[in-house]
Amino acid sequence: MKKAAIYARVSTEKQEKEKTIESQIEELRKFCEKNDFLIVKEYVDDGWSGETLARPALDQLRDDASKKLFEVVCIHSPDRLARKFIYQGLVIEELKKNGIEVVFLNKQISDTPEDQLLLGIEGLIAEYEKAKILERTRRGRLHKARSGKIVGGIPPLGYIYVKDKGYVINESEADIVKLIFNLYTQLGSVRAVAKKLTEIGVKPRRGIAWRTSTLHRILRNEAYIGTTYYNKTCGVEPVYRKKYSRKINSSRKLRDRREWIPIRVPAIIDEATFKLVQEMLKRNRRETRKNSEQYLLSGLVICGSCGSNYTGEKTHGYRFYRCNNRHKMFPLYRRCNAKMISGRRLEEAVWNAVTKAVMKPQILISHIACLMKKMKEPIEEIELEKSRLMKSKKLIEEKKDKIIELYTDGVIDKEKFISKMREYEVREEELESKLRDIEEKLNYALNRPILIKDIIHFCSIAKKKLQNLSLEEKKKFLKLLIDRIIFHSHEGKVIIKGHIPVIKEEKSIEEYLKMFNKNFAGTTSIMFWNHGQYPNDWLKFELEAEV
């Protein structure tokens, strides 16, 4: 009896709702039973595009294939594996190199040149058909929009969609839209509008609280003065792609306004009010951008009470840092009782502590040595824990092999086999997660010498740079060295956590200093030398200061 894996995929939420993934899996199970295959694992990608290979279940299947966990992979059809022929070929070739057979339910493919040619031709035709359908759909939507008809999408607050009529005013929601515009013209703040709506009991269409982002979208929406637009945005690949993304073009980009297609809809707000609101939004945006540049510790301060970020905010013309938990819960009651702090006081305390450590390297060296001592104290315990987890993982692997044997010999039934295998897989994932955490601890705690000469050298270069810095240069310097600043407002204390660069064997201190100088001079992006890029080349430090 061959050990088999099955792989299933659907690409849209509609397909998920229609249970096509269950039908695929059921057919694959019946196929395996008919062919006397023992299913050891099922890999399912729900709602993932076939145009990308970065899919969690497919990646897991490929990893397990290299471990020889199964001998055959059963897939419903080639397009379930991938929508692009080149991707199909890549995965099939990879599996074959690991000695694993690939079987498609609706198309039995052998290794003969004729069958391989047929698979390639069918893959290319499938690609062509999909491209043709997408193009026809796109042209059809554009034609519909140019004819003045609404194309897809959820209607904005204040409207409902009626077939053959388009957007029709929903009177109760339209009154809320009018109230939002009127409140903004009176209060001049989106946050104040959110607070007022909550106080008088007006609820949003979804959720329990008004978000400022929702109100911004409403206040900017031209549909309320009688014109909505189609073709405003297009899909693009995100600049910072996550490891897994269900679609390739998962981000949106605004098109040139000349490409927008206007569609007339009933107006809710008069043009004079709408124009006034846009001017007020623009002015507030300029003031916010201007004020944000005045905060030295922007993005670095974390609340010691709840873990949320502290953000800069002006009150009565004075600069303050305030726990963002207030913003997260706004306009509902906040859950954190952390105090706000004067921007000047907090910035002076942090800047003085950092510059003092750089001016006197011995302070920095003592803090690094103290932290490393703390981390090295439990090193034996960490090693013992790692050994224990490795033994547990090996035991789970042995149990999985044993349960497969019992099922193959007919000692246990299928239901018990599947139940036990799932139980072992969950436990295995937990162990792997714990092992990754321990490896990170060991990576820092082992073999980390304090290179005093190099720290002194680094500080001597930094010391020269600290004189007569502009606000922007100070921000760069702090973001280069500091991970986060934890502010304990009730104790009036800040803990500054950061990194100092040290040398790898193949990299000299001069190379590090050269990068430091370049970043400080502004000739390269500060992110080029982000410590996240070189996690093993930095020594951690902690400083304390009172405010």
N, C-alpha and C positions, 0 to 999 in steps of 0.2 A: 504493500500500500504506500503510494507516494504522499509525502507531506506537501500540502498545497496552501497557497495564500490567495485571497480574492481581493480585487481592487474595484471600487465603484466610485463614480463621480457624477454630480449634476452641477450645472453652471448657474442656475438662477433660483431665486426664492420661489418663483411660480412652480418650477419643477419640484422643489422641496415640498411645497404644500400639496402637490398632486401625488406625492408619495412615489415618484419614479425611482428614487434611490432604493426604496424597499423592494420594488419589483425587480430591479437589477440584482440586488443581493439575493433575493429568493431564487431567481433563475440560476445564478452562479452556484448557490448551495445545491440545488437539484442536479446541476451539471456535475458537480464534484461527487455527489452521492452515486450518480449513475456510472461515473468512470472510476469509482472506488478510490477517490482522492480523500485524504484526511486533511480537513481544514485546520491549520494550526493558528491562523490569524486572519482577521478581516481588516482591510484598510479602506476607509471611506472619507472622501473629500466632499462635504456638503456645500454647494453654492460656490465652487471654485472654478474660475475660468480655465479652459483647456488651452489657452494661448500662452500660459506661463507654466514653467516647470517647478517653480517655487511653491509647492503645495505641501502642507504638513504631513498628510498621510502618505503621499507619494515619496517624500523624502525619507520617512520612516521605513517604507517598504524597501527602498534602495539601500538604506543602511543595514536592514535586517538581511537583505540578500547577500551582502558581503560577509555576513556571519553564518551563512548557509543554514538559516532557520527553516527553509522549505526548498522543495525541488522544482515546483511548478507554480506559475502565477496565472490565475484565470481572470480574464477581463471580458466584459460584455462585447465590446467592439473597439477597433483601433481609435476612434474619435473620443472614447471615454478615457483612453490613456493620454492623448494629446490631440489638439486641433491642428497642429503643424506637423507636416510629414517629417521634417528634420528632427523634431523632438521625439516623435515616435521611434525613429531609427536609433537615436542616441540611447534611449532607455532600453529598448530591446537588445541592442548590442551590448550594453552594460550588463544586463541580466544574463545574457548568453555567456559572457566572459566568466561569470561566476557559476557557470554550469546549470543555470536555471532555465527551464522551458517556459515559453510564453504561449498561452492558449487563448484565442478569441472565440466566444460562443457563436457569433454569427458569421465567422469567416475562419475556417481552418487553414492556417498558413504553414507550409513546410519550408525547408531550407533550399528548395530547388530554385534556380535562377528565374523560372517562369513565375512562381508564386511570389518571390521577392519583388519582381518587376510589377506584378499585379497590385501588391500592397502599396508600393510607391505611387502608382498611377491613381489608385483609389484615394490615397491620402491627399494628393495634389488636387484631385477633383473636389474632394470635400472642402479643402481650403478655398478653392475658387467659388464653390457654391455659397459658402458662408459670406465671402466678400461680396458676392453679387446680391445676396439677400440684404446685407447691411446697406449697400449702396442704394438699392431700390427703396428700402425703408427710409433712409435719409432723405432721398429726393421726394418721396411721398409726404413726409412730414413738412419739408420746406414748402412744397406746393400748397399743402393745407394751410400753413401759417400765412403764406402770401395771399391766400384767399380770404384772410381775415378771420380764420377759425382758430380756436384754442387747441393747442397740441399738448396733451399729457400734463403731468404735474399736479400737485395739490393746490387748490385755489387759496389765495392769501386770506387772512382774517378779514371778514366782512363780505365774503362772496361764497357762493356754492356753484358747483358746475352742473349745468343742465344740458343734456344731449341735444344737439341741433340749435342750442341757444347760446352756449358758451357760459361766461360768468354772469350770474344773476345776484343782485345784492341781497344779502341776508341782513335784514333790518336790525335784529338784536346785536349781531356782531358789528355792523356798521356803526352803531351808536358807541361801541367801545373804541373803535378806530378814531372816531371824531373826538372822543374824550381824551385819548392818548395825545393827539395833535394839540388840542387845546391846553392840556396840562403842561406839555413841553414848552409851548409859547409863554406860559405863565411862570413856570418854575425854572426853565432854562437848563435842566439837568435830567438826563435819562434815569439816573439812580433815584432822583427825587420823584420822578413819575412812577417808577416801580414801587417805591415805598408808599406813595399815595394810593395807587391802585390796590395794594394789599390791605391798606388801612380801611378802605371803603368796601372791601369784599369782592372786588371785580377779579375774576379768575381767568387765566389764559385758556386757549382752546385745549392745550395739553399740559399736563403737569399740575403742580400745586402753587408754583410761584412764578412771577414774571422775571425773566432774565434780561439783563441789559442788552445782550446780543439780539434777542427776539425783538425788543423795542427798537433797536437801531435799524433792523431790517424793515420793520413796519414804517418807520419815519422816512426811510429812503425809497420806499417802493412807489414808483411812478404809476402803478396801476390805479392808485387812489385818486389820481387826477385824470383818469380816463384812457391811459395807454399802458398796456403790458407788452413785453417783448419776448420773442422767441429767438433762439440762436445767439443768446447773449454770451454763453460760455462754451468751452470745448474741453474734452477730457485730455489730460496730459499725465505723463509719468511724474510722480512726486520727486522733488529734489532730494529729500531724505527718505528713501524707501525703507519700509519695514522689511524684516526678513520674509514675512509672508503677507501677501496682499491678494485679495480675491480677484481683483482686476488689475491689468497692467496700467491703464490710464485712470488711476483712482483719485487724482487731484483734478481740480477745475481751474481753468484760466479764462479770464475775461477777454472776449474777442474785441476787435476794433469796432467802435460804435457804428460805423458805416455798414457792418454786417448784420446788425440787429434788425429783426423784422418786427415792426410795430403792429399791434392788434388792438383795435378799439374795444373798450369795456366801459360799463357804466361808472361814472365818477362818484366818489364819496366825499372827497375833500376839494375845496376850491383852490385854484392855482395860486392865489395870493398867499394863503396860509401855508401851502406846501413850499413855496419859494422862500418865505420867511424862515421856516423850519430848516431848510437846507443851509441857509446862511448861518443860522445859529449853530448847527452841527459842525460846519466848516470852521467857524471861529473857535468852538470848544476843542476841536481836534488839534488846531494849531497850538492852543494854549497847553493842552495835555502833552503834546510832543515837546514843547519848549520846557515845561516843568520837569519832564522825565529825565532830561539831560542834567538836572541839578542834583541828582541823587547818586552819591559816590558808590554806595553798596547795593545798587539795584541788582536783583537776582541772586544775591548771596546770603541774605539773612533769613533764618528759619526760627520759628517760634519754639521756645523750649518747653512750652506747655502742651501744645497740640501737634506740632510738626509741620504746620502750614507755613507758607512763605510770608515774610513781612514785605510790604510794598510801600513805596513813597506816596504820601498824600498831603496836600496843602490844607491847612485849617486856619482860617482868619489870617491868611497871608504868611503863615509860618510853616516850615517844612517838618513833617513828622514821618515816622515809619509806624505802620499799623499792621497787626496780624491779619492775614488774608482770609482767615476763617470767617471773619465778619463779612467779607465780600462773597465768599462761597455760599454762605447761608442767606445772604441778602436777597429779598427784603424780609425774610423770616428772621426769627430771633437767632442771634449768634450763640454758639456753644462754648466758645473759648473766652476766658476772662482775662487774657493777657493784656497788659497795659500798652498804650502807644508810647513812643519815645521820641524826643526831640531829634531831628535829623542831625543837627550840628553836634550834639552830645555823643550820639552813637558813632558817627563818622570819625570824630576826633579820637575817641577811645580806641577804635579799631586801628586807625591809621598810626597812632602813636605806639601801640603795642607792636605792630608789624615793623615799623621803621626802627624801633628800639632794638628788636631782635636782629634786624639786618645790620644795623650800625655796630652792635655788639654780638658777633657770631657765637660767643660762648653761651649766651642765653639760649639761642636756637639749638645749639649742640646738646645742651643739658635737657631741653624739652624733648628732642628726638630720642636721646638715650633713655629717658624716663619712659616714654611711650613704648619703645622697643622692648624694654625690660618687662613691661606689663604684658606685651604680646608674646614674649618668649617663655614666660613663666609656665603656661599650660601646654607647652609644646609636646611633652610626653603624653599628656591626656589626649591631645588632638591626634597624635600618631596612633594611640590605642583605639580611639574612636574610628579612625579610618580603617584600621585592621579589622575591627569588629564588623563594620559595614561591608567590607569586601567579603568577609566570610558569609555574612547573611545573603549577599548577592549571589555568591557561588551556590549556596544552599537552595535558593529559589530556582536557579538554573537547573540544578539536579532534580528538584521536585517537578519542574516542567517536563524534563525528559522522562521522568518516571510515570507521570500521568499520561503522557503520549503512549508509552509502552502499554500501560494498563488498558487504555482505550483500544489500541490496536489489537490487543489480545482478547478483547471482548469482556474484560473483567468489570468495567464500568460502562454505563450508558452514555449517550451523546450529551444529554442535558448536564449531567454531573461533570463531564469532561470540559464543556464550554464554561460552566460556572467556575470550576477550579482554575482554568487557564486565565480567565479574566481577573480572578482574585490575585493570582501570581503576577500578572502584568502590572496591576495597580501597585502592588507592593514593590515591584522592581523599579517602577518609575519614581516612587518615593525615595528609595535607596540611592538611585542615581542623582536625584536632586540634592540629597544630603552630602553625597560624595563630592559634588561640584563645589558646594559651600566650603567643605574642608580643604579642598585643593587650593581655593583662593586664600584661605588663612595660612596654609603652609607656604604658599608662594611668597607671601610677605614675611612670615616669621622666620623662615630658614635662610641661613647664609646671607644675612643683610649687614655687612660691616658699616660702621660709621666712618665715612671717609672725611675726617676732620679737615685735612688740607684742602680738599675740593670744596667743602662747604664754606671755608674761609675765603677761598678764591672766588666762589660765586658771590658771596656777600660783598666782597671788595668791589666787584664790578657793579653790583646792584646799587651799592652805596653812592657811587658816582652819578648814577642815573636819577637818584631821588631828589636831587636839588632842582628847584624851580620847575617842577612838573605842572602841567595844566591839569584841569579836572579830568579830561578824557584820558590823559596819559596815566594819571593815578588809577583810574578805573581799569585800564589795561594791566597795570602792574599787579593790582589786587586780584584780578580774575586769572592772572597767570599763576599765582601762588596759592590762592585760597579756594578750597572746595566749598566750604559753607561756614557761616557764622551763626552759632546757636545763641539766641538771646533769651535769657531767663529774666523776664521783666520784673517779677516780684522780688527776686534776689538782687536785681541791679547788676547782673553779671553776664559777660559774653564769653563764649568759648570759640576760639578761631581754629578751625581745622584746615590744614593745607599740606602741600608737598614741596620738597626741595629736590632739584635734579641731582642724581649721582651718575657715576660712569658705568657703562657696560664695557666689557673687555674690548670690543671692536670699535668703541667710540671714545674719542678723547674729550677732555674737559673743554678744549678749545672749540670743538665742534658744537658743544652745548652752548657755550658762551657766544659763539657766532650766531646761533639761532636766537638766543636771548637778545642780543644787540639788534638783530634784524627786526624782531617783533616789536621791540621797544621803539625803534625808529619809525615804525609804521610801514615798512616796505613790504611786509607780508602780513597775512591775516593772523590774528592772535590764536585762532583755532588750529593753525599749523603746528603749534607747539603745545597743544592742550595735553594735560597729563593723562587724559583718558587714552591718548594715542600711544603713550609709552608707560603703561602701568607698572612695569617692572624696573623702571629706571629712576624712580622717585622715592625719597624718604619722607614718611609722614611726620608732621609735627602738630602740636596743639599749644595754643597760647591762651591765657586767660586775662581778662581786663574787667575793671569795674566801671560802671557808668552812673 
